[in-house]
């Protein structure tokens, strides 16, 4: 009889004991909140923060029947400092999970995989844009250098051939050098009309040397000019990766991880105080692209549908965002389990897509 009584008491008390292990030391959690849109949005007149992180945390807390209050911080680093001092029980926001922070905190599993991405203004091919390229300084400079090289080769051929082949290379410098340039162009392009040809040994040595040089360098230069025309005109239509931005001006937010990323690739950087300012620079044509966190770029495009901006598919500096807890916290297991359930039910995807739309 005594054993049966003990079993009944144990069965009744067991759920209470389990619940006591799950709950924090106080009945109400204090949640530190920090970050920027779309993860944390502070609206005027609304004391409750909005965004991906508060929405996910609210779903978790409702499932676990946890009560909580928010404690707002200006940025994530300050919130983590508050967590270390014991001011809050956890931190919600776009908190990057990395090895350095693991020394001081415990993290939930990532609820979002972030990365750096490229935003650009989609353009269209036009005859006028091609005309502008034809008269661009870089192209004119390349053509000028090419003409100087042809003039040098033409002059050398004229000096070598003018005495032995006056019928092909007239003594008059203008006509003779012009003929030499014509021969250089025909030789370089491998057209081979056969109307002009060197007859002297020196002339043939010059022509032969020019053939080799033109195959190695001149043809490549002509191809490069064509490539510049093509890429300059179509890069504005579709940017696929960071390599396409070589020689372009790129904006980002001052102090963000994108600054070091752009420095690593040797790109010309323009800093803006926030993402809106950077996107204004892109709109006004001051820069050719903006490199910043992908979710923030997607959120901007979601809220500015009239702007003809695009986000490249390429991703860089991938990092996970999660909820942060003290190292000794026992809340992470329940939070992780609930996060998995939300993911399996598709609820977390709905919350994220509500703010930034679907991934490309």
Secondary structure by P-SEA (a helix, b strand, c coil): caaaaaaaaaaaaaaaaaaaaacccccbbbbbbccccccbbbbccccccccaaaaaaaaaaaaacccbbbbbcccaaaaaaaaaaccccccccccccccccccccccccccbbbbbbbbbbbbbbcaaaaaaaaacaaaaaaaaaaaaaaaaaaaaaaaaccccccccccccaaaaaaaaaaaaaaaaacccccccccccaaaaaaaaaaaaaaaccaaaaaaaaaaaaaaaaccccccccccccccbbbbbccccaaaaaaaaaccbbbbbccaaaaaaaaaacccccccccaaaaaaaaaaccccbbbbbccccccbbbbbbbcccccaaaaaaaaaaaaaaaaaaaaaaaacccccc
